[in-house]
Amino acid sequence: MASEPLEQSNLSTTGNWLRANRGRLLKFASVGLSGVVVNLAIFLLAFHVVFAPLLSGDLQFIVANGTGFVVSVFTNFLLNDWWTWGDRKKGGIRQWFHRIIKYYITASGAGAVQILTAWISLTVLWAPLQFAAFGFELAPSLGVLTGIGCGMAINFTVSHLWAFRDAPPSRTY
């Protein structure tokens, strides 16, 4: 019982933070949706055109998938840097490289959490519930959506607090 006020305080603080960043979160989600389109388009182009004559089987899929990921993270970075966190102080080219490196680290970590969460929620939660609609098993999609939700929350929070924070003031000597 002693932890109730602390828990409610944390929920209130989280709710306030989310309300204060609602517009930024919606921009972030829009950029993420565009990233899905870019990722899929680059994957299809790489898989069917670029790597088809060079690779085959699993290697072709993995390289094409990785290419889609790398390109979509780059386009997401550009859009987030310009639009989602466009109001932040940017600094020079050196800070731009720092931000993009931080964003790739953040996106990769969030992607790993997304994949792990999708698999765990599929095997532990969704598959045992055996949800179906119109003859289609929904567990795999629900697992992926659960993973996306967790990955997005992590990616947004870390991007907001670390990757896209204001650039430090320039030093003059």
N, C-alpha and C positions, 0 to 999 in steps of 0.2 A: 504494500500500500504506500510506502514511503516514496517509491519511485514514480507514482502517478503524476504528481505535479511536474516532475522533470520530463516525463514522456510527453505530457500535453504541451509543455513548453517547447520541446523539440519539434512536435508536429506543427505547432503554431508558427515557429520560426521557419520551418520548411515551407509551410503554406504561404507565409508572407514573402519568402524569397521567390517562390514560384509565381505568385501574383505580380511581383515587381518585375519579373523577367518573362512574362507571358508573351509579349510581342517578339522578343528575341528568340524564345523557344519556338514560336510558330515559324519565324524565318528559318531557324535551324532545321525544323522538320521539313519545310519546303525545299531547302537545299538538299537535305538527305534524300527526298523523293526524286529530285533531279539526278542525284548520284546513282540511284537505282537504275534509272533510264540509261545514263551514261555507261554504267558498269555492264549492263546487259548488252547494249549496242556494241561496245568495244569487245566484249567477250564473243559475241556472234561473229563480228568481223574477223577477229583474231582466230577463232576456232575454224571457221569455214573458208576463210580466204588466205590469211597471212600464214598460219602455221599448218594448214592442211597439207601442203606439198612437202613440208619439212619434218613434221612430227606425226605420230600416230598414237592412238589409244589414250591411256591415262596421262601420259606426258603432254600430249596435245591439249587435253582438257585442263590440266593443272596450269600449264603455261598461259593458256588463253584466259583462264579464270584469274590468275595472278595479274595479268596485263589489265584486265577490266578493273580489278581492285585498285591497282596503282594509279591508273588514269582517273578513275572516279574520285579517289581521295584527293588527287591534285585539283580537279575541278571544284570539288566541295571546299577545299581550302581556299581557292581563289574567291569563290562566292561568299563564303563565311567571312573572310578577311575584309572584303569590300562591302558586303551588305549586312550580314548578321552582327558583326562587331565593327562595322565601319566607323562608329563613333569613338573608338579607342585610339589612343596615340600610337602611331606606328613606328616611328624612328626611321632609320635608314635601311640600306640593303642588307646590312649585317643582321639587323633585327628581323627582317623579312625571312632570311634563312633560318634564324632561330625559331620563328613562329612555324615555318613549314616543317621543320624537323620535329618540333613538339607536337604538331598536329598529326603527322604520320605515326608517331609513337602513341598518341592518344587514340587515334582511329584503329591502329593495330591491336592495342590492348582491349578496346571496346569490342572489336570484332572477335577476338578470342573469347571474351566473356559471352558475347552473343551466341557463338557456336556451342560453347560449353553449356550455357543455360538452356538453349534449344534442345540439346540432347538430353540433359538431365530432366527437364520438364516433360519432354516427350516420354521418356522411359518411366519416370516416377509418377507423373500426374496425368497426362493426357491419354496415353495408351491404355492404362487400366480403366479409365472412364468410358472408353469406347463410344465417343461421340461420332455420329454420322448424320449426313444430310444428303438427301437425294441419292442415296447409295454410295456416297463417297465418305471415306474415313477422314475425319477432321483432325485427328491427333497430330500428324506431321505438320500441318499448317499452323495449328495452335501452338505447337512447340516452337516453330520458327518465329511466330508473332511474339511469343513470350521472350524469346531471345532478343529480338529486335527492340522490344520495349526496354529491357535491361541494358542492352548495349547503347541505345540512344541516350538513356538517362546518364550513364557513365560518360559517354562522349561529350554530351552537352555540358555537364558539370565540370569536367576536367578542362574542356576547351575554354569555358567561361573563366575559370579560376587560374588557369595556367597558360595554355597555348596562345590565347588572344588577349591576355591582360595588357594593360597599358605598357608601352615601352618605357624603360627607365630614362630619366632626364639625361640629355647629352652632357658629356663632361668637357669642360674647356680647361686647358692647362696653360 
